[in-house]
C-alpha cells in the first residue's frame, strides 16, 4: 500500500472533466460546502474589469502558492484563468493543508457587493469529494 501524499493536479482534473469517464463518475462527485469568506487583494489587480464579469454562482479555481509573507497562500482565478485575488490569510491555513494533501477545492461566487471604491466578492469554498 502506498501512503505517499500526492499534490492535486488541476490539469488532470480538467482532462477528467472533459472526458466521457467524467460523465460516468459525475453521480459519484459531491461538492461539500466548507466555508464562506471573501476574495482579498482585489484592490491590487491591474485590471479591475475582471471583477465586473463575475456573476453569482460562477466557479472559481483555487491554486496553492507560497509568498515571502505567507506559506499558506491560495490564489483565486476565474474560469478563464484570470487572477482575482487570494483566500484571506486569516482563513487559508486549513484549506492550504487540504490542498497540499491532494484534496480538490474550488470556490463559487456567493455574493457581489459594489462599493464606490471597490467590489466585495463573497465566496464559498467547496471540497470536491469523489
C-alpha positions in Angstrom: 0.0 0.0 0.0 1.3 3.4 -1.0 0.9 6.1 1.7 2.5 8.8 -0.3 0.6 12.1 -0.4 0.3 13.5 -4.0 -0.3 17.1 -4.9 -3.6 17.9 -6.6 -3.1 18.4 -10.3 -5.8 20.8 -11.7 -4.8 19.9 -15.3 -5.5 16.3 -14.7 -8.9 17.2 -13.2 -9.6 19.4 -16.2 -8.9 16.5 -18.6 -11.1 14.2 -16.4 -13.9 16.8 -16.5 -13.8 16.9 -20.3 -13.7 13.1 -20.8 -16.5 10.5 -21.2 -15.3 9.0 -18.0 -16.3 12.2 -16.1 -19.9 11.6 -17.2 -19.8 8.1 -15.7 -18.4 9.2 -12.3 -20.3 12.5 -12.1 -23.1 11.0 -9.9 -20.3 10.0 -7.5 -19.0 13.6 -7.4 -20.1 15.6 -4.4 -19.4 19.3 -3.6 -19.2 19.8 0.2 -19.5 23.4 1.3 -16.8 24.1 3.9 -16.6 27.8 4.5 -17.6 31.3 3.4 -15.1 34.1 3.0 -14.2 36.9 0.5 -11.6 37.5 -2.1 -8.8 39.5 -0.7 -6.3 41.6 -2.8 -8.8 42.8 -5.4 -7.7 46.4 -4.9 -4.2 45.4 -6.2 -5.5 44.0 -9.6 -4.1 45.7 -12.6 -7.4 45.3 -14.5 -10.4 45.8 -12.2 -12.7 44.9 -15.2 -12.2 41.2 -14.5 -14.3 41.6 -11.4 -17.2 43.2 -13.4 -17.5 39.9 -15.4 -18.1 37.8 -12.3 -21.6 36.6 -11.5 -23.1 34.9 -8.5 -22.7 31.1 -8.9 -19.5 31.3 -11.0 -17.0 28.5 -10.2 -13.5 29.7 -9.4 -10.2 27.9 -9.4 -8.0 27.8 -6.3 -4.3 27.4 -6.6 -1.7 26.9 -4.0 1.2 29.3 -3.9 3.8 30.5 -1.4 4.9 34.0 -0.8 7.5 35.6 1.4 4.8 36.6 3.8 2.5 33.5 3.9 3.4 29.9 3.2 -0.3 29.0 3.0 -1.2 31.4 0.1 -4.1 30.3 -2.1 -4.6 32.3 -5.2 -8.1 32.6 -6.8 -8.6 32.6 -10.6 -11.7 32.9 -12.8 -12.8 30.1 -15.0 -10.9 31.8 -17.9 -7.7 31.8 -15.9 -7.6 35.5 -14.8 -6.2 36.2 -11.3 -8.8 37.7 -9.0 -7.0 37.7 -5.7 -6.4 35.4 -2.7 -8.1 33.5 0.1 -7.6 35.8 3.1 -4.6 34.9 5.2 -6.7 34.6 8.3 -8.8 31.8 6.6 -6.2 29.9 4.4 -4.3 27.6 6.7 -6.7 24.6 6.8 -7.5 24.9 3.1 -3.8 25.0 2.2 -3.3 21.8 4.2 -6.2 20.1 2.4 -4.8 21.1 -1.0 -1.3 20.1 0.0 -2.7 16.6 0.9 -4.1 16.3 -2.6 -7.7 17.3 -1.9 -9.5 19.2 -4.7 -11.0 22.5 -3.6 -13.0 25.1 -5.6 -14.8 28.3 -4.8 -18.1 29.7 -6.0 -19.1 33.3 -6.1 -21.8 33.7 -3.4 -22.4 37.5 -3.4 -21.1 40.6 -5.1 -21.3 44.0 -3.3 -20.3 47.0 -5.3 -18.9 49.9 -3.3 -17.9 53.2 -4.8 -14.2 52.4 -4.4 -14.2 48.6 -4.5 -16.1 45.4 -5.0 -16.5 42.9 -2.2 -16.9 39.4 -3.5 -18.1 36.8 -1.1 -17.2 33.2 -2.0 -18.0 29.7 -0.7 -15.2 27.2 -0.6 -16.1 23.6 -1.5 -14.3 20.3 -1.2 -14.9 18.1 -4.3 -15.3 14.6 -3.0 -15.3 11.6 -5.3 
